[in-house]
Amino acid sequence: MFKNPQKTIQIGEELLKKKDISDSYKISSNILIANGYAAMNDYKKSIDFALKANELSEKTKDNANQIRTLGLIGNQYTRSEMREEAWKYLDKADKLTQTIYLPDSMKYLIGNINLLKGFLYKRSLDCGYAIKHFDKAIVAFKKDKKGFAVANLGQAYNQKGYCYLSINKDSAEVSFKNGLADARKNGAKSLECNALVGLSEIETDKSNYKTANDTLFHALKLAKEVKQTEMETRIYKLLSDNLLAIGDFENHLHYKKLYELTQSKFDLENIKSVNELIKKRNEYKQKIFEAKQDQFNTFIFILSGILIIIIGLFGYFFVKKSRITDKTTQNK
């Protein structure tokens, strides 16, 4: 997933083609594909496959995978800046973790949801709340030394580090170094790249431009290797700024141009993906509106029918009573 996301997608697709695979494998395969697309910044396809896994996990009452997929969907909406949708899925996952029993081997999922909520708070520029959630995630991940938590511990350290960049540089450096050590230990190149970029920003703040640039060039190699366009764009921007600061105008312009090209490419891909998500959300809302409208029309139709029957019965009894009254009058 970190080294070759396309291979992850391929493995997931091959599993889904197999005949008579269990629901558990179908869920896991869809999650694999969703994570592969997530690594490639294709939010639309990632959410599509995560939703398939979520629907199947709800149907089979697979609580752990419900939490996992809700978190995955929430994360993709966070990355695409659709925060209202992100909160909806992450809150649902958070409530689920508090109402069901999770075995020790699955408690890292609590860490996952805290990590994602922290990331969303960070995007909302509320690093105070974000750090609290990152700390909760780190505590949960450290309890699971062999399972899936291993891959996310480095991510929690990195995100905490980025929050601390504007608050406490020393704390930020500690977090990034922890994230770097964890990423290298587990061969997670995208997380290693992320930690290196954070450390380079600390060196830049100290005016150690050579050390910062050396760190960025190392990070750039990793970003290209794991096809992290967003991180590659950021590295070009940081290199451009650093080279301008030391008066290397030729290379400054070179990396500025690379930054603008990759930023434009990333923005186009991002806009396309987000537009597809908005279109899908609007279609879903339209279906809900139409369904409610149909229910309302049916209700009005039934109510009208009942009123007509009541009026008819009232008229019938009124006429009948009138005839009886008339007949009684005539007899008298």
N, C-alpha and C positions, 0 to 999 in steps of 0.2 A: 504493500500500500504506500509506503514512504519512498521506496526506490523506483518502483515502476507501476504506477496506478493503472495504466492500460492493461498490464498483465493481470492485475486484480480483477478488472472488469471481465476480461476474457475467461478467467477461472470461474467466476460466478455464472457467466452465460453458459459455459460448458456443463456446469452442475445442473442448471435449470433444464437443459435439454435431455438429461437422463430420464428414463422412464421409471415410474413408480418410486420416486424419491419421497421421503417422509416430509411432513409439513415443517418439521424442525430444519431440515436441509433447505427447503424452499425459502424459509425465513432468513436463514444464514446467508444463502446465496444472494438474495435481494439486498441484504445489508452490505455484503461484499461489494456488489456493483454500485450501490449508493455511495459507499466510502470511496470507491475508485473515482467516481465522477466528482465527488467533493474535493478530492485531492487535485483534480484538474480544473477546479473552479466552475464546473458546469452545475449550477444550483438547480436548474429546472429538472434535469435528468436525475440528479441525486435525490431530490425530494420525491419524484415520481416513484423511484424504486423503494425509497424508505416508506412511503405511504402503502405500497403493496405489502411490504413486510409487516407494517403496523396493523393493517387490516387482518392479515392472516394470524398475527399474534393475538389480536383481540378475539378472533373467532375460536382459536385453540386455547384461550385463557393462559397464554404464555406471558406471565407478568414481567419477567426480566427483559424479554425482547420488546414488550410494549414500551418500557421505560427507555430502552436503548434507542428504539426508532423515534420516539417522541423527541428525545434529546438531539438526535441527528437532524430531524426536520427543523427543530428550533434553531440549531446552529446554522443551517443553510439560510434560513430567513434572516438571522442576525447578520450574516456575511453579506447578504443582498440588501441590507438596510431596511428590511420590512419588519420593524421592531414590534409592531402590534401583533403580527402573526407569530413572531418568535416568542413573545411573552406567553401567548396563549398555549403553545405547545410545551414550553418549559414549565409553566405553572401546573399544567396537567400532569406532566411527568413527576414534578416535585410532590404533588398531592398523592400520587400513586405510590411513591417511595415511603410515604408516611402511613399508608393505610394497608399495605400488604406486608407479608413476611418475606424477607430475602435471606437465603442462606449466606454464610460467611464468604463463599466463593463468588457471590454476586453483589456484595456490598460495595464494590468499587463503583457500581452504577450510581450510588449516592454521590460519590466523588465526581463522576461525570457531569451530573446535573448541576452541582455546585460550580464546577469549572465553567460550564456554559453560561450559567447565570452571572458569574463573575465577569465573563467576557462581554456579556450584554451590558452590564453596568459600566464596564470600561468604555464601551462604545458610546454610552450615554454620558461620558465624562464624570462619572461618579466613582472615582477610584477608591474612596473610603469603603464603600459597600463592596466593591469589586475585590479588594484585598481580603476582606473577611471571608468571602466565598472561596477565593483561591486557597486560603489557609485551611478551610474545611475540606477542600478537595485534596490537598496535600496530605492531611491527616488520614483521610480515607484511603488514598492510594498507597501510602506507606504500610498499611496493614496487609496489603495483598502483594507479596514479594514475587509471586510467580505467574499471576494471571494477567488479564487484559489491562490492569491498572498500570503496568510497567510502561506502556507506551504513552500514557497520559500524564505521568508524573512530571516529565520534562516540560510538557506543554504548560502545566500549572505554574512551574517555576518561571518559565519565560514570560507568561502573561502577567504574573505578579511583578516581575522585573520591569516590564514596560510601564506598569502603573506607578512604580516607585521612581521612574526616571524624572518625573516632574516634582517629586516630593523629597526623596532621599537617595542621592546617587550611590552612597555606600551600600544601602540595602538593595538597590537595584543590581549592583555589581555582584553581590552575594547570590542573589536569585538567578542571575544569568549564568554564573559559574556552576551553580547546582544544576541548572537546566542543560548546560553544555556537557557536563560530566555524565548526566543521565542519558542524553541523546547519543553520545559516543559509545557508552556502555551497551546500548541496545541497537546501534546501527541505524538510528532514525535521522537520516541526513537532512530532512526538511526542518526538524527541530534543532539540529546542530546549526543549520544556517540561520535560523531565527535567533538563537542565543548569541551567535557571533555578531549579527547586526546590532543587537542590543549592546554588547560589549564595545563595539566600535563607536557607538554614540557616546559612551562614557569616556573613551579615549579622546574623542573630538572635543568634548566639553573641557578636557584638561589641556587642550591644544596639542596633544600628541598625535599630529596628523599622519605621520609615517606609520605608526602602529595601527592607527584607525584604518588607514587605507589598505595596509597589508591584511588586516582582518577582513575587510570588505571584499578584497579580491578572492580570498579563500571562500568566503560566503557566496560570492557570485558563481564560482565554479560549482558549488553544491546546488544553488538555485537552478542553474541550467540543467544539471544532471537529473534533478527530480521534477523539472518542468514547473517550477513555482514562479509564474509570470508576475504575480503581485509582489513577491519578495524581490525578484530581479529588478523590477521598476524602482522599488525603494532604494536598492543598493546603488543604482545609477544616479539617483538624485543625491544621495549622501556623498558619493565619490565626486560628483560635479561640484557640490558645495565645498568640500574639503580642498579640492584642487584650486578652486577660486581663492580660498583663504590663504594658500601658500604661494599664489601668484603664477601658477601653471595654467595660463589662459588657454593654451592650445588643447591640452587634455581636458580642461574644464568644459570647453565647447563640445569636444568629442563625446563626453559622457552626458552632457546636457541634451545633445541631439538623440543619443540612445535612450535617455530617460523619456523624452517627448514621444519617441516612436513606440516604445513599449507601453507607455501610459495610454497612448491613443488606442493601441491594440487591445489593451486590457479593458479600457473603458467601453469600447465597442462590444467586446464579448460580454462584459458585465451588463450593459444596457440591454442587449439582446436577451440574455438570460432572465433579467429582472422583468422585462416587458412580457416575456412568456409566462412568468409567475403571476404577474398582475392580470394578464388575460385569463389565466386559469382560475384565479381567485374570483374575478368578476363573473366568469361563466358559472362558477359554483354558487355565488350569491344570487345570480339570476335564476338558477334552477330552484334555489330555496324560496325566492320570491314568488316564482311561478307556482311552486307546490303550495305555498301558503295562500296564493290567490285562488288556486283551484279549490283548496279547502274552504276558503271564505265563500266562494261562489256556490259550492255544494251546500254549505251551511245556509246561505240565503235562499237557495232553491228549496231546501227541506223546510225551512222556516216559513217561506211563502206558501208551500203546500199545506203545512199545518194550519196556517192562518186561514187559507181558503176553505179547508175542511171545517174549521171552527165557525167561520162566518156562514158556511153552507148549513151546518147543523143548527146554528142560532136562527138562521132564516127559516129553516124547515120547522123548528119548534114554534117559532113566532107565528108563522102562517097557520100551523095546526091549531095553536091556541086561539088564534083569531077566529078560525072556523068554528071551533067549539063554543066560543063566546057568542058568535053570531047565531049559531043554532039554538043555544040556550035562550037568547033574547027572543028569537022567533017563537019558540015554544011558549015562552011566557006571554 
